[in-house]
Amino acid sequence: MAIVAFLLLPVVTMLLYGMDRTEDWLARASGPPRHARARRLRLIHGGAGPAAPRAPGRETEAA
């Protein structure tokens, strides 16, 4: 029985290695599509500049 176990050890090792590589291959995240470009969201033109001062006495009420 020990002889059979020693003979099957390389087979089991290769099987586990192959399953590990296959699992990594299937779980790997795919890259972005070739035609996709990085897009940057710009809501307000020049929005990165300093904020304009508020007029005194004018406050807005949130809905």
N, C-alpha and C positions, 0 to 999 in steps of 0.2 A: 504494500500500500504506500509506503514511503517512496518507492521508486516511481510510482505513478504520479505522486505529488510533485516530485522533483522534475519529472518530465513535463508536467502541465504548467509549471511555474513560468517559463518563458512565454507560453501562449497567453496566459492570463495577464502577464506584464504588458505584452504588446496590445492586447485587447483594451486594457485600462488606459494605456497611452493614446491609442487611437480614439477612444471615446472622449478623452479629455480634449484632444485637439479638435475633434468635431464639435464638441460643445462650445469651445472658445470661438470657433469659426461661425457657428450659428448665432451666438450671443453678441458678436461684434457689431457695433453700431455702424451703419453705413454712412459714408461721407455725404456732404451736400451734393445735389445734382450739379452736373458740369455747367449747365446754363444759369444756375442761380448766382446772383450777385449779392454782396452785402448791401443792405439798405439802411440808411440812417433816417430816423424820424425827425422831421423839422416841423414843429407846429407853428412857431412864430419866427418870422424873419428877423435875425439879429437878436434872438432871445437870450443870448449869453451875455449881453451887455449889462450895465448897471440898471437897477430898477428906477423908474421915474418916481419922483416924490408925489405923495398924495396931497390933494387940496385939503386945507383945514376945514373941518366941519362936515365934510362929505364922507359918509360911511355907507357901505352897502350892507343890506340885510341878506343873510343866507336863506335859501328856500327851505 
